[in-house]
Amino acid sequence: MSAREFIGINVGVLTVSDTRTLDDDRSGQTIVDLVTEAGHHLGARAIVKDNRDAIRAQLEAWIADPGVDVIITTGGTGVTPRDVTPEALAPLITKAIPGFGELFRFLSYAEVGTSTIQSRAEAALCQDTYVFLLPGSPGGVRTAMTKILLPQLDHRHSPCNFVMLLPRIRGEREDA
């Protein structure tokens, strides 16, 4: 058992969709439910159209917002022409986190087989904000959240986790 205490972080949830509203956004709501049940705080929530400029503008605003530690998006990570979330994020990346997408597709393979290859789920550090791009399906969201993100967003998770790195990323004193 870890001697570390839980640290709640502020999460922004962005749904990328031409058709979803807050009333029928199952994937976004799944993220909200899972992060708040885990003890984190909903720092922001929005739905934007599948438009590169609109997605980038929302990401930029939240990356600049000190009240948002982590951004989790859902939607726009497929291979159709309207799927542009990774392209919207690309110029904002400070450091890519390729292991996230690799692990997501590995875990997803057990659930959807070779269809997982169509996912462009990815993660990056943008300045001092983590950004995770998840697929638009509730099942894909649940896989990413329960098997990767919730453990990595828990300061008690050993041997390491994303939350414990935030003070170092921000140039603050590190409390181990």
C-alpha positions in Angstrom: 0.0 0.0 0.0 1.3 3.4 -0.9 2.0 6.0 1.8 0.9 8.7 -0.7 -2.4 10.4 -0.2 -5.0 11.0 -3.0 -4.7 14.3 -4.7 -7.8 15.4 -6.7 -7.0 17.2 -9.9 -9.1 19.4 -12.2 -10.1 17.7 -15.4 -11.5 19.3 -18.6 -13.7 17.1 -20.6 -14.1 17.9 -24.3 -16.4 16.1 -26.6 -15.7 16.4 -30.3 -18.9 15.8 -32.3 -21.2 17.4 -34.9 -24.3 15.8 -33.4 -23.9 15.4 -29.6 -25.4 17.6 -26.9 -24.9 17.5 -23.2 -28.2 15.5 -23.0 -27.0 12.6 -25.2 -23.2 12.7 -24.8 -22.7 9.2 -23.4 -18.9 9.2 -23.9 -18.3 12.6 -22.3 -20.6 11.7 -19.5 -18.8 8.5 -18.9 -15.5 10.4 -18.5 -17.2 12.9 -16.1 -18.7 10.2 -14.0 -15.5 8.2 -13.7 -13.3 11.1 -12.9 -15.7 12.6 -10.3 -16.3 9.1 -8.7 -12.6 8.8 -8.4 -12.5 12.0 -6.4 -11.2 14.4 -9.1 -12.9 17.7 -10.0 -14.7 18.6 -13.2 -12.8 21.8 -14.1 -14.5 22.4 -17.5 -16.7 20.7 -20.0 -17.6 21.5 -23.6 -18.8 20.1 -26.9 -17.2 21.3 -30.1 -17.9 20.5 -33.7 -15.5 18.3 -35.7 -13.6 21.4 -36.8 -9.8 21.6 -36.4 -9.8 25.3 -35.5 -12.7 25.0 -33.0 -11.0 22.0 -31.3 -7.6 23.7 -31.2 -9.2 26.9 -29.8 -10.8 25.0 -27.0 -7.7 23.1 -26.2 -5.6 26.2 -26.2 -8.0 27.9 -23.8 -7.9 25.1 -21.3 -4.1 24.5 -21.7 -3.7 28.2 -20.7 -6.2 27.9 -17.8 -4.4 27.1 -14.5 -7.7 25.6 -13.3 -7.4 22.7 -15.7 -4.6 20.1 -15.0 -5.7 17.4 -17.4 -7.8 17.5 -20.6 -9.6 14.4 -21.8 -11.2 14.5 -25.2 -13.6 12.0 -26.7 -14.3 11.8 -30.5 -12.5 12.8 -33.7 -9.7 10.2 -33.4 -10.8 7.9 -36.3 -9.6 7.9 -39.9 -12.5 9.6 -41.7 -12.0 13.1 -43.1 -14.0 14.7 -40.2 -11.8 13.1 -37.6 -9.3 15.9 -36.9 -8.7 15.9 -33.2 -5.1 14.7 -33.4 -4.4 17.3 -36.1 -5.9 20.0 -33.9 -3.7 19.0 -31.0 -0.4 18.6 -33.0 0.9 22.2 -33.0 0.2 22.5 -29.2 2.3 19.5 -28.1 5.3 20.1 -25.9 6.1 16.4 -25.4 4.3 13.4 -27.0 3.4 10.5 -24.7 3.3 7.7 -27.3 3.0 4.9 -24.8 -0.6 5.9 -24.1 -1.9 5.2 -27.6 0.2 2.1 -27.9 -1.2 0.7 -24.6 -4.7 1.8 -25.5 -4.7 -0.1 -28.8 -3.1 -3.2 -27.1 -5.8 -3.3 -24.5 -8.6 -2.5 -27.0 -7.5 -5.4 -29.2 -8.9 -7.8 -26.6 -12.3 -6.1 -26.9 -12.6 -5.1 -30.6 -9.9 -7.1 -32.3 -8.1 -5.6 -35.3 -10.6 -2.7 -35.5 -8.4 -1.1 -32.8 -6.0 -0.2 -35.6 -8.4 2.5 -36.7 -8.0 4.4 -33.4 -5.7 7.4 -33.3 -6.0 7.7 -29.5 -3.0 9.6 -28.2 -1.6 11.7 -25.4 0.7 14.6 -24.9 2.0 17.1 -22.5 1.1 20.6 -23.7 3.0 23.2 -21.6 2.1 21.9 -18.1 -1.3 20.3 -19.0 -1.8 16.6 -19.9 -4.0 16.0 -22.9 -5.5 12.6 -23.7 -7.4 12.0 -26.9 -9.9 9.1 -26.6 -12.2 7.6 -29.2 -15.8 8.6 -29.4 -17.3 5.3 -28.3 -18.4 4.8 -24.7 -16.7 1.4 -24.7 -13.4 2.8 -25.9 -13.7 5.6 -23.3 -14.3 3.1 -20.5 -11.3 1.0 -21.5 -9.0 4.0 -21.6 -10.3 5.4 -18.4 -10.5 2.3 -16.2 -7.4 0.5 -17.5 -5.0 3.5 -18.1 -6.1 6.9 -17.0 -7.7 6.4 -13.6 -4.7 4.5 -12.3 -2.3 7.1 -13.8 -4.3 10.0 -12.4 -4.2 8.6 -8.9 -1.3 10.0 -6.9 -1.2 6.7 -4.9 -0.5 4.6 -7.9 3.0 3.0 -7.7 5.7 3.0 -8.9 4.8 6.3 -10.7 1.9 8.2 -12.1 1.1 11.4 -14.0 -0.1 13.4 -10.9 3.2 13.0 -9.0 5.0 14.5 -12.0 2.9 17.7 -12.1 5.0 19.7 -9.6 8.2 18.9 -11.5 6.6 19.8 -14.8 5.4 23.1 -13.4 8.8 23.8 -11.9 7.4 23.6 -8.4 8.9 21.8 -5.4 8.5 18.1 -5.6 6.7 16.4 -2.8 7.3 12.6 -3.1 
